[in-house]
Amino acid sequence: MARRTSQGLIRVGVVGIGRGYGFARAASERMGMKLVALCDVREEPLRAAGKDLGVATYTDYERFLEHELDAVILANFFHEHAPLAVQALAADKHVMSETAACFTMSQAAALVDAVEKSGKIYMFAENYPYMIFNQEMRRIYHTGAIGQFVYGEGEYVHPGPADFWNSISPGLAHWRNWLPATYYCTHALAPLMFITDTMPSKVNACVMPYRDDDPVGARRAVRNDAASVITVRMDSGAVVKLLQYHLRGEGIWVRVHGSRGQMENLRQGDSNMVRLRREQYHEKITTPREQIYLPNWPAEHQAAAAAGHGGGDYFMNYHFSQAIRTGKQPYLDVYRGVAMSVVGIQAWRSALADSNTFEIPDFHDKAARKKYAKDHWNPDPAQHTKDMPWPSILGNIKPSKAALAYAKKVWRKCGYTGE
Ligand SMILES: NC(=O)c1ccc[n+]([C@@H]2O[C@H](COP(=O)([O-])OP(=O)(O)OC[C@H]3O[C@@H](n4cnc5c(N)ncnc54)[C@H](O)[C@@H]3O)[C@@H](O)[C@H]2O)c1
C-alpha cells in the first residue's frame, strides 16, 4: 500500500516532459503534492528537467513505477496512454491521464476493468471544462435558467504556422503527423458533457480532407486531414455538434441551447466572457433578455487565473489531489474519459462509412466491455494491416518530398535526428 510523505503530501511522478512539465511544476505543496520523479525516453532533456526540478529521472517506465510514488501523471504520446495507465494501476498507483484515455475500443474496456479492479483513483485530464466560462455555464445550467439541454456546439479550432507544428511533431511517425481528424475531439465535447451532465450515445461524422493548397500542410509531414465535424446524440436526447482542429480562424467556443434559454462564451473580444440569453416568453420576467459578463471561478480564483489554458490547467492537479485525499473518484472519471475518447474512434468509423451511425457503448456495462474486448481497430500507420484503416479519408496519403524536407529541417533544429 502506497504511503505519502511524512507531511502527508501525495508523491507524484510524471511521464512525458513536454505537456507533462506543466503538471510537474504544478505538483506543489499548495496542491498537497510533492513531485518526486520524472520519466521520459528522451534522455538529455529528461536529465535537464530532473536537475531543474530536483527530482529522480527514469528512461524506463517499469523502473519509474518502482520509485516510491503514490500517483502517476501520464503525458506521453496521445495514443499510448491506456497501456501505461493499466500498468500503473496494477502497481497500486493513482493515475491521471492526458487525452486520449484510450486509442482503441479494446483499450477502453481494459482500462475500465483495471480501474475497477484496482480501486485506485483515475482521472482524465480534460482541462477545457475547467476554463472559466465553462465552469460558469455549468453553474448557470444547474440553476435551471436555460431549462433542459436541447442542442450544443463545441469548437476546438487550432491553426498555427508550420514551424510550430513541426517543432512539436518530430518524426514522420509522430502522432500529430497522422492522427485522424476525429480523434482529438475531447476539448470540444468535454465542456458540453460537464455543463449538462450528459454522456454521448451515438455519433455521425464528416471529414474535411487534406488539401495540398494549404501552405501550412505543404510544409508539414502530415498524412491526415484538416478537420472534422462530429454530431453526437447524447443520452438525454440532446444533440451536439463538434468541430475540431486545423481550420483557419482560431477559436475555442461552446454554445448551449436549452428549452428556456441559451448561453455561450463570446467569439469576439474576451472569449472568457459569457453571453446568457433568456427569452422569458409566458413567464415572469426576472432578468434582462441578454447578459454579457466576465465570470469568476467558483473556487480558487486567484490561483486559477494565473494558470494555462484559461485556468483549466490549474484544476487538473487540484481535482486529482482532492480525489486521492477523499477517496472519491473525480468528475472526470474513467467512464467519462473513455466515453469522450471513444467518440473520436467511432467517429472515424463513421467518417469512413459515409457518415453512418456508430454507437458509443456505456462501459459501466460489463457486457459492453466484453463486446469490444478484442476490438483493436486503429489508424496508426505503424500498426497497419489489411483490416486497419488509414489515417486520412483519402487513404494512405504521404507528404510530398518538399514538405518532408522542410519538416526535417525544423526537426533537426529542434535536435531530432530521426526520420
Ligand atoms: N490538455 C491539453 O491542453 C494538452 C495540451 C498539449 C498536449 N496535450 C496532450 O499531452 C500529451 C503529450 O503531448 P505533448 O504536447 O507533450 O507532445 P508529445 O506527445 O510529443 O510528448 C510526449 C512526451 O512523452 C515522451 N514519451 C513518449 N513515450 C514515452 C514512454 N513510453 N515513456 C516515457 N516517455 C515517453 C516523449 O519523449 C515526449 O517527451 C498528448 O497526449 C497530448 O494530447 C494536452
The ligand as an SDF file (V2000), in Angstrom:
LIG
                    3D

 44 48  0  0  0  0  0  0  0  0999 V2000
   -4.9610   19.1380  -22.4970 N   0  0  0  0  0  0  0  0  0  0  0  0
   -4.2090   19.9880  -23.1950 C   0  0  0  0  0  0  0  0  0  0  0  0
   -4.4720   21.1750  -23.2530 O   0  0  0  0  0  0  0  0  0  0  0  0
   -2.9950   19.4350  -23.8850 C   0  0  0  0  0  0  0  0  0  0  0  0
   -2.0360   20.2820  -24.4550 C   0  0  0  0  0  0  0  0  0  0  0  0
   -0.8970   19.7100  -25.0690 C   0  0  0  0  0  0  0  0  0  0  0  0
   -0.7690   18.3200  -25.0900 C   0  0  0  0  0  0  0  0  0  0  0  0
   -1.7240   17.5330  -24.5280 N   0  0  0  0  0  0  0  0  0  0  0  0
   -1.5850   16.0690  -24.5090 C   0  0  0  0  0  0  0  0  0  0  0  0
   -0.4120   15.7320  -23.7820 O   0  0  0  0  0  0  0  0  0  0  0  0
    0.2060   14.5780  -24.3350 C   0  0  0  0  0  0  0  0  0  0  0  0
    1.6620   14.8850  -24.6440 C   0  0  0  0  0  0  0  0  0  0  0  0
    1.7360   15.8910  -25.6110 O   0  0  0  0  0  0  0  0  0  0  0  0
    2.9970   16.8160  -25.8170 P   0  0  0  0  0  0  0  0  0  0  0  0
    2.4980   18.1120  -26.3210 O   0  0  0  0  0  0  0  0  0  0  0  0
    3.8350   16.8180  -24.5940 O   0  0  0  0  0  0  0  0  0  0  0  0
    3.7690   16.1550  -27.0410 O   0  0  0  0  0  0  0  0  0  0  0  0
    4.3580   14.6860  -27.2870 P   0  0  0  0  0  0  0  0  0  0  0  0
    3.2730   13.7320  -27.3960 O   0  0  0  0  0  0  0  0  0  0  0  0
    5.2820   14.7980  -28.4200 O   0  0  0  0  0  0  0  0  0  0  0  0
    5.2310   14.4240  -25.9860 O   0  0  0  0  0  0  0  0  0  0  0  0
    5.1990   13.2170  -25.2820 C   0  0  0  0  0  0  0  0  0  0  0  0
    6.4110   13.0920  -24.3890 C   0  0  0  0  0  0  0  0  0  0  0  0
    6.3650   11.8020  -23.7840 O   0  0  0  0  0  0  0  0  0  0  0  0
    7.5920   11.1180  -24.0280 C   0  0  0  0  0  0  0  0  0  0  0  0
    7.2840    9.6770  -24.1060 N   0  0  0  0  0  0  0  0  0  0  0  0
    6.6280    9.0470  -25.1010 C   0  0  0  0  0  0  0  0  0  0  0  0
    6.5070    7.7330  -24.8280 N   0  0  0  0  0  0  0  0  0  0  0  0
    7.0860    7.5370  -23.6130 C   0  0  0  0  0  0  0  0  0  0  0  0
    7.2750    6.3930  -22.8000 C   0  0  0  0  0  0  0  0  0  0  0  0
    6.8130    5.1890  -23.1480 N   0  0  0  0  0  0  0  0  0  0  0  0
    7.9160    6.5340  -21.6330 N   0  0  0  0  0  0  0  0  0  0  0  0
    8.3980    7.7510  -21.2670 C   0  0  0  0  0  0  0  0  0  0  0  0
    8.2450    8.8680  -22.0010 N   0  0  0  0  0  0  0  0  0  0  0  0
    7.5920    8.7640  -23.1570 C   0  0  0  0  0  0  0  0  0  0  0  0
    8.1460   11.6990  -25.3040 C   0  0  0  0  0  0  0  0  0  0  0  0
    9.5350   11.5240  -25.4290 O   0  0  0  0  0  0  0  0  0  0  0  0
    7.7350   13.1750  -25.1700 C   0  0  0  0  0  0  0  0  0  0  0  0
    8.6780   13.9110  -24.4280 O   0  0  0  0  0  0  0  0  0  0  0  0
   -0.6130   14.1990  -25.5560 C   0  0  0  0  0  0  0  0  0  0  0  0
   -1.4830   13.1850  -25.2030 O   0  0  0  0  0  0  0  0  0  0  0  0
   -1.4060   15.4530  -25.8790 C   0  0  0  0  0  0  0  0  0  0  0  0
   -2.6470   15.1370  -26.4410 O   0  0  0  0  0  0  0  0  0  0  0  0
   -2.8170   18.0750  -23.9340 C   0  0  0  0  0  0  0  0  0  0  0  0
  1  2  1  0
  2  3  2  0
  2  4  1  0
  4  5  1  0
  4 44  2  0
  5  6  2  0
  6  7  1  0
  7  8  2  0
  8  9  1  0
  8 44  1  0
  9 10  1  0
  9 42  1  0
 10 11  1  0
 11 12  1  0
 11 40  1  0
 12 13  1  0
 13 14  1  0
 14 15  2  0
 14 16  1  0
 14 17  1  0
 17 18  1  0
 18 19  2  0
 18 20  1  0
 18 21  1  0
 21 22  1  0
 22 23  1  0
 23 24  1  0
 23 38  1  0
 24 25  1  0
 25 26  1  0
 25 36  1  0
 26 27  1  0
 26 35  1  0
 27 28  2  0
 28 29  1  0
 29 30  1  0
 29 35  2  0
 30 31  1  0
 30 32  2  0
 32 33  1  0
 33 34  2  0
 34 35  1  0
 36 37  1  0
 36 38  1  0
 38 39  1  0
 40 41  1  0
 40 42  1  0
 42 43  1  0
M  CHG  2   8   1  16  -1
M  END
$$$$
